[in-house]
Amino acid sequence: MDQEFRQNLHTASNDQKTEEMPAPSHQGKKLVSITEAARINNVTRQAIYVAIKQNKLKATKHTTRWTIDLADLEEYRRQKYSRTKSMYEGELLFDNKKGYYSVNQAAKLLGVPSQKIYYATRVGLLKASRKGAAWVIHVDDINGYKENYLRQQLEDSKVI
């Protein structure tokens, strides 16, 4: 288990609400409710229901109440979709080791809103390439944008 999952699990077990019954335990398995699963995974209850409906998360319904085994919840968290794991033609889309970043990652690197990055790509100030449904930006292009445009904007704001 990674640190964030353990922390959320600890927080969820300490935040028992008075109207909720404690999670049952069957045959040594630790079971949690939908609410607890959502809190542990730091998502909404609706997201948990959707994952169950799509058969991405194993759960058992006991009359009107769903229970989820913690081991299944951890497996779901490991397999859950993540932009950083996105693949295109067999390769990682945003392979930071090779210098490829998403718009949001580029925005974080530059300390600007992602809308500014989208705008810069649209008007041609920042080169980005389309891979499937995603925009991919190379680190050299990010650095060039930083040198040529962000520094110029900073200098222009000092003059005023």
C-alpha positions as CSV (number, residue, x, y, z in Angstrom):
1,M,0.0,0.0,0.0
2,D,1.3,3.4,-0.8
3,Q,1.5,6.2,1.8
4,E,-1.6,8.2,0.5
5,F,-3.8,5.1,0.5
6,R,-2.7,4.2,4.1
7,Q,-3.3,7.8,5.3
8,N,-6.8,7.9,3.7
9,L,-7.6,4.4,5.2
10,H,-6.5,5.7,8.6
11,T,-8.5,8.9,8.3
12,A,-11.6,6.9,7.1
13,S,-11.4,4.5,10.0
14,N,-11.1,7.4,12.5
15,D,-13.9,9.4,11.0
16,Q,-16.7,7.0,11.9
17,K,-20.1,8.7,11.7
18,T,-22.6,7.9,14.4
19,E,-25.4,6.9,11.9
20,E,-23.0,4.5,10.1
21,M,-22.6,1.0,11.3
22,P,-19.0,-0.2,11.5
23,A,-17.9,-2.2,8.5
24,P,-18.4,-5.9,8.8
25,S,-15.6,-8.4,8.6
26,H,-16.2,-11.8,7.0
27,Q,-13.7,-14.6,7.1
28,G,-10.8,-12.3,8.0
29,K,-11.6,-9.9,5.2
30,K,-11.9,-6.2,6.1
31,L,-15.0,-4.8,4.4
32,V,-15.9,-1.2,4.0
33,S,-19.0,0.7,2.9
34,I,-19.4,2.8,-0.2
35,T,-18.9,6.0,1.9
36,E,-15.7,4.6,3.5
37,A,-14.4,3.4,0.1
38,A,-15.0,6.9,-1.4
39,R,-13.2,8.6,1.6
40,I,-10.3,6.2,1.4
41,N,-9.9,6.7,-2.4
42,N,-10.5,10.4,-2.1
43,V,-13.3,10.3,-4.7
44,T,-17.1,10.7,-4.6
45,R,-19.6,8.0,-3.6
46,Q,-20.9,8.3,-7.2
47,A,-17.5,7.4,-8.6
48,I,-17.5,4.3,-6.5
49,Y,-21.0,3.3,-7.7
50,V,-19.9,3.9,-11.3
51,A,-16.8,1.7,-10.8
52,I,-18.9,-1.1,-9.4
53,K,-21.4,-0.8,-12.3
54,Q,-18.6,-0.9,-14.9
55,N,-17.2,-4.0,-13.1
56,K,-14.0,-2.2,-12.3
57,L,-14.5,-2.6,-8.6
58,K,-15.7,-5.8,-6.9
59,A,-18.5,-5.2,-4.4
60,T,-21.2,-7.3,-2.7
61,K,-24.7,-6.1,-2.0
62,H,-26.3,-7.3,1.2
63,T,-30.0,-6.4,0.9
64,T,-29.6,-2.6,0.6
65,R,-26.0,-2.1,1.6
66,W,-22.9,-2.5,-0.5
67,T,-19.6,-3.7,1.0
68,I,-16.2,-3.7,-0.6
69,D,-13.2,-5.8,0.5
70,L,-10.2,-3.5,1.2
71,A,-7.9,-5.7,-0.9
72,D,-10.3,-5.2,-3.9
73,L,-10.4,-1.5,-3.2
74,E,-6.6,-1.3,-3.3
75,E,-6.5,-3.3,-6.5
76,Y,-9.0,-0.9,-8.1
77,R,-6.9,2.1,-7.0
78,R,-3.8,0.5,-8.6
79,Q,-5.6,-0.2,-11.9
80,K,-7.6,3.1,-11.9
81,Y,-7.2,5.3,-15.0
82,S,-4.5,7.9,-14.8
83,R,-3.4,10.4,-17.4
84,T,0.2,9.6,-16.5
85,K,-0.3,6.0,-17.5
86,S,-2.0,6.9,-20.8
87,M,-0.6,5.0,-23.8
88,Y,-0.7,5.9,-27.5
89,E,0.5,3.4,-30.1
90,G,2.2,1.3,-27.4
91,E,4.1,4.2,-25.8
92,L,3.5,6.4,-22.8
93,L,2.0,9.7,-23.9
94,F,3.5,11.7,-21.1
95,D,6.9,10.1,-20.7
96,N,8.6,12.7,-18.5
97,K,11.9,10.8,-18.7
98,K,11.9,11.4,-22.5
99,G,10.8,15.0,-22.0
100,Y,7.1,14.7,-22.9
101,Y,4.5,16.5,-20.8
102,S,0.8,17.1,-20.7
103,V,-0.7,20.6,-20.8
104,N,-1.4,20.5,-17.0
105,Q,2.1,19.2,-16.3
106,A,3.6,22.0,-18.5
107,A,1.5,24.6,-16.6
108,K,2.8,23.3,-13.3
109,L,6.4,23.4,-14.5
110,L,5.9,27.0,-15.6
111,G,3.8,28.1,-12.7
112,V,0.9,29.4,-14.9
113,P,-2.7,28.4,-15.4
114,S,-3.3,25.6,-17.9
115,Q,-5.6,27.9,-19.9
116,K,-2.5,30.0,-20.7
117,I,-0.8,26.9,-22.1
118,Y,-3.8,26.0,-24.2
119,Y,-3.9,29.5,-25.5
120,A,-0.2,29.6,-26.3
121,T,-0.5,26.3,-28.3
122,R,-3.6,27.6,-30.1
123,V,-1.9,30.9,-31.3
124,G,1.4,29.2,-32.1
125,L,3.6,30.5,-29.2
126,L,4.1,27.0,-27.8
127,K,4.5,24.0,-30.0
128,A,2.4,21.0,-29.0
129,S,1.5,17.8,-30.9
130,R,-1.8,15.9,-30.9
131,K,-1.5,12.2,-29.9
132,G,-4.9,10.6,-29.9
133,A,-7.1,12.8,-27.7
134,A,-4.2,14.5,-25.9
135,W,-1.8,17.4,-26.4
136,V,1.8,16.5,-25.8
137,I,4.5,19.1,-25.2
138,H,8.2,18.5,-25.3
139,V,10.4,19.9,-22.6
140,D,12.5,21.8,-25.1
141,D,9.4,23.6,-26.4
142,I,8.4,24.4,-22.8
143,N,11.8,25.9,-22.1
144,G,11.7,27.9,-25.3
145,Y,8.3,29.3,-24.4
146,K,9.6,30.2,-21.0
147,E,12.6,31.9,-22.4
148,N,10.9,33.8,-25.3
149,Y,7.5,34.7,-23.9
150,L,7.2,34.4,-20.2
151,R,10.4,36.3,-19.5
152,Q,9.3,39.0,-22.0
153,Q,5.9,39.3,-20.2
154,L,7.7,39.6,-16.8
155,E,9.9,42.4,-18.2
156,D,7.0,44.2,-19.7
157,S,5.1,44.1,-16.4
158,K,8.1,45.7,-14.6
159,V,8.2,48.6,-17.1
160,I,4.6,49.6,-16.3
